[in-house]
Amino acid sequence: MTGSILERGLTLFAFAVLLVFLGVLIAYVPRLDLGGVILATVLLAGYDLFLHRPPK
């Protein structure tokens, strides 16, 4: 794991804020195509946050 505990905590906080924002967006604009875009956004952000490893 790279980075400090503070950096990791702030990263998780930012991801949570993104999820809340997108959740509010889909709650007030319930469209199927928007849901697909939001799903792709969450998957890409989650991949980048949890699975992607930067080059050494």
Buried (B, 14 or more C-beta within 10 A) or exposed (E): EEEEEEEEEEEEEEBEEBBEEBEEBBEEEEEEEEBEEBEEEBEEBBEEBEEEEEEE
